[in-house]
Amino acid sequence: MSGAELMRTMDIEAYLQQQRNQLDQSRQVRDFTVFDYNYIPSRPLMRQECKPIIDALLRFSVSGIPTHLAIIGSRGCGKTLTMQYLRQVISRQTDLEMVYVNCRHYNTSFKIFSQLLTHENVAGASLVGLYERFLLKFTKKTVLVLDEINLMSPKDKDKEILYFLSRSEKPYMIVMLSNTPHVLKQLDAATRSSLQPFPLYFRNYDAQQIYQILLDRAQKGLCIWDEGQLQQIAAMTAKQTNSDARVAIKTLFYRVMDPAASLEKCFEEARRDLMIDVINDLTDVNLMILWAAATCKSDFAKDIYQRYCRFSQDQQARPFSYVYFYANLSYLQSVGLVGLVSTKVDRTYANRVILTCERSVAEQISKLRFE
């Protein structure tokens, strides 16, 4: 009997029982937390990129003189995990205090200060007032990690928190995490001058590193595993997803939960899930740009920009300049949703935007948000 015929003859309760029996096979899992994206291994993969971060933190601990860092790399390359792990261990070996804020959720200087001043009443306070309270609360050497700083609101285009803290006489060190280097170009001259961030680039994982990540999680969370399958997942991830370790982890999860499914099917489901998550997490402006790219008849960046401007006007929003628009296209490229190529047209070169996510998904999510 085919699968379709079986479904026609099966009632809801029978299907529920069948799936439950299948999921019982997942008892080979000792600890499901290894599949959580927020899971921090007890001994994360040591990479060359970690060393200058550790060196800068130790120098700051000894001297009180900060080296502000801009850590740049694609999604899933280990930036956040590295800083979260260092946050756990640095306080045990130094006198530093490390605090973390994700700018996706707190996307202005005012909101960041408010989040750091937890349990304090900030109603009616000015930005300067919050900064003064911050100085009173954080009196020791403090490292502020600002994750996804590229997602700060255009309303706070100068990112004033960077100016305040970099000019402070108190010992504060700033670590910015970003998927795109354009965030540094967008800083105003005064902030850039006082901050002088040192850029560190996190390279994408290679297949062997992804395999080591999967093996570590399998050893921690599974009763049995197939190292050959882990190597296959790692190879597919490195080749097809810009080495996003989260796709590899989710592929392993789906494989464990449904051993009868092919590895390719689990991988495609994981990749699609991550793509949907990434699109859903986009800011309104970035989603509008992706929507314009997905629906424009032309793939030339200037034509897509015109369509984006029309969408902005329909939403009664002021469109970005072309420079900021293109910087946001670069961000969409860094998270794997578009590809940017330069093409010779007549005697000049023009920028083209190649959609690398499913057009229908981009359109559907955009319509749900904007229409």
Helices and strands as residue ranges (DSSP letters): H 3-9, H 12-23, G 24-28, G 32-35, H 50-63, E 69-72, H 79-93, E 97-102, H 109-116, H 127-137, E 142-147, G 149-151, G 154-156, H 160-167, E 172-178, H 182-185, H 189-195, E 198-201, H 207-221, H 227-240, H 245-257, H 263-280, H 284-295, H 301-314, H 322-334, E 338-345, E 348-355, H 359-370
